[in-house]
Amino acid sequence: MIELINNALVFRFPEVHSEATCTIDFQRTLRIPDDNREYPLPPGLGRFPVEHVDDFADRLPESWRQHGGVMIPMYQSEAMWINFSGDYPCAVKIAAGKINAVSGNAWTNELGNNPQDYVVIPDQPWLDGFNVSEGHIRQFVAMPLGEGYTAEEQITGEAQHGGLQIIVYPMKPEAYEQYRSRKQMVVEDLCCYSLSMDMDMGLAPGGLMKQKIYEDEYGIDSWDQEHGSRCFVHIANSAVYEAIVGRRPPHEPPTAEKYTAAGLPWFDYYAETKALEGSSILGGLTSLAAKVIEKTGKPLHDNAPVDPKLVKQIHSKNTVREGEF
Amino acid sequence: MRLVKEFGTTWYNHGVASTESVYYTVHMLFGEYVRKKREALKATDRRFSVRQVAQRIGVEPAYLSKIERGDVAPPSEAKIRALANELGEDPDVLLALAGKVSSDLLEIIRKRPQLFAELIRELKTLPDHAILRVVREVRDGDW
C-alpha cells in the first residue's frame, strides 16, 4: 500500500514484514550545465509538492484519471532528483515515460537482472537521472511532452506516457533476517486547462553528473515480487498547476551559475559498492542542450559552465545534501 | 481507503447502568485523571499546585479542586484544552474522559452525518485493543 504523507510516497508492506517500509520523495534542485563536463551532485532544495490525482479529477485529462497515482508541478527545464529513505531493503524500479531509467528498456512490472533494471535501497540513496555510463547519469530535466526532447520520445518516437513510474518490492522476510544479522555484525565491527496534453511533462536527459547506480548485492531472488506497489507520478507544467490545485508551485530554483557564485555547496558521494554499467540505449540519447540546438538553432538558456569550488564529501552514514538559496 | 491497526492505546468500556451513574463516572474519571497527572508533575515542579495551574488556565482554584474531586461537571472545551496543554496531555483524550467530543470533530460529523455515523458504527465492531486509523491509499490505475 502507498500513502501520501508530507509530500512523500510511503510504501508499506505489512503483509511481508512489520518493518517493510520505504519512502520516496522528489527533490527540487538546480539544473546542472549540460555541456558534457562531469558535475558533482547538486543540492536538494526541498520537496516538490505532491497531490492525489483523484482530488482534481474534474480538471485533469482522462488519461491521468485512468493512470491514477499522484502529480507534481515542474517548470520547463527544471531538474529533480528522487530521494529514497528507509532501512528495510527494497528493490525500486523507476521509469520516465515508461522507459526504465536504469536499463533504458520499456516498462515491465517485473524486476530484471540481465541487465539489472532497478536500484536497491538503502544502498542507493538517490537517483538523479538516466544511467548513461558506468558512474555517470544524465540529469532528469522536465520538458513538455510532444516536442521530442524526452527520453521516451527519443527512444520510442512517441509522446504517450510522460511522468515517472515507480514500483517497489520489499526484501523477502527470510532474506531480511540474514541481511539484519549481517548488518548487526558490521555494526559491531563498526482549471481545466482544456484537458489537452500541453500540461503533460516528461523527463529529458540533461547534464552529465557523477553518480553510480549500485549493483544488487543480494540477488534478484531476495525480492518479494508477489508484493509490489506501484505509482504513476504525473508531472504537471507549473504554469497550469496553480489553476488545477489553487496553490502556487514552489518558485523556480536558482541557476547553477547563481548557486555556485553564492558559494553554496555541491556534493560528492562515496560508497564502495560496485556500480552497474551504463545502458547503451540511454547512453545514445541526445542531451537536452544538444537537442535544443538541433531543433531551434539556439543554445539552451542558463547553461553556462560552472566550476563548483565547494564540494562536500558525503557517505552512507550521512546522506544529507540539502542546500538553501 | 484502508484501515490500519495502530497498537498502544486501549479504550475501556465502563459498562455503566444509568444516566446519573454515567455522569458520576465521567466526573470522577476526569477529575481523578487530572488530579493524578497534576500531582505527578507537582512532585518535581511546584508550579503545578492547584492554585498555580488554576491561575494559568483562568479558573478559580476552588473550582479546579471541585473538578478534581468530581463534585462538579468537567469544564468547557476551551478550559479542557488549556488544561491538556498545561499538563502535556492529548486534548482529545481529556475531552473523551470528560464525555465530550471536540467541536472540530462535531463539525466534521455535521457536514456528512450519515457517512460518519455509518463509519463510526462500522469501527465499533473492530477489536478493542487497537485504534484504527483510516488511511488513504494512493490509487493505482491502468497504465
Boltz contact constraints between the chains, C-beta under 6 A:
constraints:
  - contact:
      token1: [A, 1]
      token2: [B, 2]
      max_distance: 6.0
  - contact:
      token1: [A, 1]
      token2: [B, 137]
      max_distance: 6.0
  - contact:
      token1: [A, 2]
      token2: [B, 138]
      max_distance: 6.0
  - contact:
      token1: [A, 3]
      token2: [B, 135]
      max_distance: 6.0
  - contact:
      token1: [A, 4]
      token2: [B, 138]
      max_distance: 6.0
  - contact:
      token1: [A, 54]
      token2: [B, 139]
      max_distance: 6.0
  - contact:
      token1: [A, 66]
      token2: [B, 141]
      max_distance: 6.0
  - contact:
      token1: [A, 66]
      token2: [B, 142]
      max_distance: 6.0
  - contact:
      token1: [A, 67]
      token2: [B, 141]
      max_distance: 6.0
  - contact:
      token1: [A, 67]
      token2: [B, 143]
      max_distance: 6.0
  - contact:
      token1: [A, 68]
      token2: [B, 139]
      max_distance: 6.0
  - contact:
      token1: [A, 68]
      token2: [B, 140]
      max_distance: 6.0
  - contact:
      token1: [A, 68]
      token2: [B, 141]
      max_distance: 6.0
  - contact:
      token1: [A, 70]
      token2: [B, 138]
      max_distance: 6.0
  - contact:
      token1: [A, 230]
      token2: [B, 140]
      max_distance: 6.0
  - contact:
      token1: [A, 231]
      token2: [B, 138]
      max_distance: 6.0
  - contact:
      token1: [A, 232]
      token2: [B, 143]
      max_distance: 6.0
